[in-house]
Amino acid sequence: MAGSSNEIHDQEWLAQFEHYLLASDLAPVTVSNYLADLQAFARWLRQRAEGQASLLSISPADVQDYCAYLQMTQQLSPVTINRRLQAIRKFAKFALVNGLAETNPTAGLKRLREERAYWDRVLSPDEVTRLIETVQNGRRSLVKRDLAIVLLVLQAGLKVGELVNLRVADLELSAEGGAITVRRQARGRRRTIILPPEVCSALRAYLRVRLAPPTVAHFFLSQQGTPISARSVQRLIREHAAAAGLGEVSASTLRRTYARIVWKTTGDLSQVADALGHTRLKSTIRYIASLLEDTSEVKEKSSANVFPKAVSVP
């Protein structure tokens, strides 16, 4: 059968690629999604070249043609296409690192411009549930840390920069509840956020397994015991969201979701500004501009609201 050897070789590379991804501490669901996207690309390659193509022989033109195919023939959204191209980028890096390829065919590949609707996106309650469940089913060694990170952004509205700079001393946790003090470098301002039980529980769970040298005061750490980077936080949120089938989701998406809950619960821009740590209402208005047109439920109060209100501290 024509092309059968290439297909067999691709399966061998995919098996090695799977081990590479798992060694990178990605969640099993994320690994499965990457493999599925890469297998779809491999099938397209073989069909186009009548079997005479391999994942290790792809060129920049092949990747660009595949991108055009996804856009024009499959009519997929830029968000979905960018997710699929990320799997190809991962494989290209794997091939380069392991000496299976001399060049990276995705080196000059740019992400597609995504619709403005993505940047204004907020998660629905069902999507929030799916995201949290996916995090809870992630890689065991990282579950407690990742869950605490996602909940702090989603239910306390922390910026990524604030989260990675959080110190152990900034937390006050007790059996009754808890709070965190978020410090801002600008003008020495700080704010205290009262945390709901779910977030307190996640923070306590992570604190029990957190391993850090005595000299490290940062709360969230990498697997090497060093302070986690903003880039790592963005990546883990993006990968958990992709594994949950939510498409492209960022930390800003989670903050905007938090802002929506505060806005719909209080209908008070000042309270939203306090919750987000904004010093100017103009910043808050720009941040939730897409929500301001929907005022039908602004006055409605939700007894089920579990999102905390930030208290400014001079």
N, C-alpha and C positions, 0 to 999 in steps of 0.2 A: 504494500500500500504506500503510495507516494506521500512523503513527508512524515511517515510514522516515526522515523528515528529522531527527527527534530522534536516531535511531540513528546517522545520518551525522555529526551534530554531536558526539555523544558520542565517536565514533571520532577526530574531529579534536582534541577536548580530551584524549583519551587519548594521542594522539601527542605533543602539547605536554607532557603530564604525564610521559611517558617521558623527554623531553629534560631536564626539570626534575630528575627523579630521578638521571639519569646525571651531571648537573652537580653533584649533591650528593655525588658520589664513592661512591655505593653500588655494591656488586658487581652485575654483570650478572644473575646468578641471582636476587638479591634484587629487582631491578627487575622481572624477569619474573614473580616471585611476586606482587608488588604489583599489577601490571597484570592478572594472571589473577583475583585476588580482586576487583578493581574491576570487571572485565568481568562477573563473576558477579553482582555487586550491580546493575549496570546492566540486565542481563537480567531480574532479579527486579523491578526498578522498572517496566520496560516491560510485562512480563506483568501486573503488578498493575493498572497504569493503562491497559491496552489500548493501549500505544504512546505515550500522552500524558504522558511523563515524561522528564526529562533529568537528568544528573548535576549540572548547574548549578542545578537547581530543587528540590533535596532539602531537606527540613525536618528538625528534630530528631525529629519524630514518625515520619518515614520511616525514620530510622536505628534508632529504638527498635523499630519494627515488624519491621524486618529482623533485628534481634537476636533478637526473639521467634520469628521464623520459623526461624532457625538452631537455636534451642534446642528448640522444640516440634515442628516438622515434620521438620527434618533431624536433630535429636537429636545435634548436635555437642557436643563437650566445651567447657568454658569456655576452655581453652587455645587451641583451634582458633578459636573465635569471637573471642577477643581479638586473635588474629593477623589475622583478616579485617577486623575493625573498624579495625585500625591502618592498613590500606590506605585506608580511607575518610577517616580523620583526615588522612593525608598529602595526599590529593586536596583536601580542604577547605582545608587550609593553602595549597596551591598556588593554588587559585582565589582565595583572599583576597589573597595576596601579589601576584598578577597582575591584580587589579582585576576579576576575572570574577564575583565574588560580594561582597556587602556584609556578610554575616555568616557565621559559622562554625557550621554545624548540629551539629557534634560537640563544641562548646565545653564543654557540661555533661555529656558522655557519660563514664560511669565504667566502668572495667574490671570484668568479671565476677569474682566471687570464685572462685578456683581451688581445686581439691581439695588437701588437705594432702599428698597423695601427690606433687604437683608440688614442694613445698618440700623433700621428703625425697629427691627424685629424684637418681639418679646415672646416668651414661652407661655403656652397655655397650661392650665393645671395638669392636664394629661401628659403634656411633654415634660413638665417638671417631675412628675412621678416616674416617667420612663427614664429620665436622666439619673435620678437618685438610685433607682433600682439597678441600673447599669453600673454605676459606681460601686454599689454594694456587692455586685457580682464580679468585680474586677480582680486584678492580680492580688492574691492574698496578702503579700508583704506590703502592699501599698494602699490597701482598701481604707484603713482608718485615717491615714494622712489625707488621701484624696477626697474622702467624704467630708472631712472637716474643712478642707479648702473650698469645696463646691458650696457647702452650706453657708460658710461665712460670706461668700460673695452673693449668693442667692437670697439669703435670709438676714443679712446684716449690711449688705450694700458696700462692702469694702472694695476699694480700688486694688488692683494687682500690686501696685507699689506700696500701698499701706499694708497689704497682707504679707508680702515678703519681708517687710521691716518689723513685723510684729515680734515683740520679745515675750519671753515667758513671764516676766514681771508685769507685763501689760494685762495679764489675765487675772480675773478674780472669779474663781469657781467654788461653789459650795453645794451642799445637798439641796438648798432651796432654789438655786438658780446661778446666774453669773453675769459678768459684764466684762467688756474689754475697753481699754483706753487706746485710742488711735491717735498717734502723734504725727503732726505735720511739720516738716522742716521749715516751711514758710512762716515767718513771724512767731514761731514757737507755739502755734495754735494746737489744740487737741480737743477731742470729743470723746465722750463715753457712750458706749452702746450697750443697752440692756439686752441680753440674749434670751431667746426662747429655749425651753427645755431640750428640744431636739438638737439644737446647736451645742448647748452645754454638754449634752451626753456625748456628742461626736468629738468635742474637744477633749473631754476627760478620757475617752477611749484611746485617742491618739497619744495623749500625754503618757499613758501607761506603757506604750510600746516605743515611745520616742527615745532613741539612743543618741546621745550627744556628748562630746568632750566637755569637761567642766568649763572650758573657756568660751564655749559657744552659747550665746544668750538668745539667739533667734529661735522662734518657736517652730517654724516649719523648716524641715531639713531635707536635703537630697539623700540618696541612698549612701553617699560617701560621708554623711555626717556634717556636711557643710550647709550654710544657709541656702535654701532653694532660690533659684533665679526667677525673675519675672517671665522669662521666655519659657521655662519649664512649666510654670503655672498655666500660661496661655496654651501650651501644647497639650497638657493633660486634660484641660477643659474641652479643647477642640476634639481630642481623640475619644473621650468618653461620650461626647455628644454624637460623634459620627457612629460610634458603636451602638448607640441607642436609636439610630436611624433618624436623627434630627437634622442632618445636613450640617451646614456651616454655622457653628455657634461659638461665640467668643465670651470672654469675661464681661465685656460690655453688654452683651445680650442678657447675661444673668443680672447685672446691675440694673439694667433697664426694666427687667421683669420685676425686680424688687421695688423700683421706683413706681411702677404701675400700681402695685398693691398698696403702697403708701398713699398714692394719689387718689385711687378709687375709694380707699377707706376713709380718708380725711378730707379730700377736696381742697386741701390747703397747701399752696405752693411753698410756703415758708417751712412747713413740716417736712415736705419732700426735700427741700434744700438742706435742712438740718440732717436728715437721714443720709443724704449723699455726701455730706461734707462740703457743700458748695457755700461760698461766701457771698455770691451774687445770684439774685433770682434770674438774671439773664442766662446764666449757665444752666440753671435748672430748666428753664423754658425751652432752651435749645435741645437739652437732653431728652425731654419727653414731649417734644413738639407734636409728634404723631398721635399722642394720646389726648391732647388738649381739645381736639374736635369731638371726642366722645365724652360728652358731659351728662349723659342720661342717667348714669349711676353714681355720679360724683358725691351726692349727698347720702348715698346708702352706706350704712355702717355694717361691718362684717364682724360678727361675734367669733367667727372662726379664724380671724386674722392672727397669724403666728409670727408676723414679721415685726421686728423691734423698731422702736422709734429712737433716734439718736438724740442725745442730750448734749448740747454744746457746753464746753467748759472753758472759761476764759484762761 
